Amino acid sequence: QTCISNMLAIAQSAFGCASGDVVCYCTNQDFGYGVRDCAQEACGSAEEANTVISYGTNYCACELS
């Protein structure tokens, strides 16, 4: 959750996305990379990191469908 929240904040400042503009976040590949990188650094195991990455992927898939 922390990684997703961090990337939502970064998306607003670095990507120029409006608050709540999920299409803007999720169509920027750096959003996904940021979630991945954060998860790999913050999580204690690869399994935990993969759970976070999957959450981010599913979040965008649901919002963009």
C-alpha positions in Angstrom: 0.0 0.0 0.0 2.8 2.4 0.8 4.4 1.9 -2.6 1.1 2.6 -4.4 0.4 5.7 -2.3 4.0 7.0 -2.9 3.6 6.5 -6.6 0.2 8.2 -6.7 1.8 11.2 -5.1 4.8 11.1 -7.5 2.4 10.8 -10.5 0.8 14.1 -9.6 4.1 15.9 -9.3 6.4 14.2 -11.8 3.9 13.0 -14.4 1.6 16.0 -14.2 -1.4 13.8 -13.5 -4.4 15.3 -11.7 -5.4 13.8 -8.4 -7.5 10.7 -9.1 -6.7 10.6 -12.8 -6.0 6.8 -12.9 -5.8 6.7 -16.7 -2.9 9.2 -16.5 -1.1 7.2 -13.8 -1.7 3.8 -15.4 -0.8 4.7 -18.9 2.6 6.1 -17.8 5.0 3.1 -17.7 7.1 4.8 -15.0 4.2 4.4 -12.6 4.5 0.6 -12.9 8.3 0.8 -12.7 8.0 2.9 -9.6 5.7 0.5 -7.9 8.0 -2.4 -8.8 11.2 -0.7 -7.6 9.6 0.5 -4.4 8.2 -3.0 -3.7 11.6 -4.7 -4.3 13.3 -2.3 -1.9 10.7 -2.1 0.8 9.5 -5.6 1.0 11.3 -8.3 3.0 11.0 -11.0 0.4 10.5 -11.5 -3.3 7.0 -13.0 -2.5 5.9 -9.9 -0.7 7.3 -7.7 -3.5 5.4 -9.7 -6.1 2.2 -9.3 -4.1 2.6 -5.5 -4.2 3.5 -5.5 -7.9 0.5 -7.7 -8.7 -1.8 -5.4 -6.7 -0.5 -2.4 -8.8 -1.0 -4.3 -12.1 -4.5 -5.4 -11.1 -5.4 -1.9 -9.9 -4.5 -0.4 -13.3 -6.1 -3.3 -15.2 -9.4 -2.8 -13.4 -9.4 0.9 -13.8 -8.5 0.8 -17.5 -11.0 -1.9 -18.5 
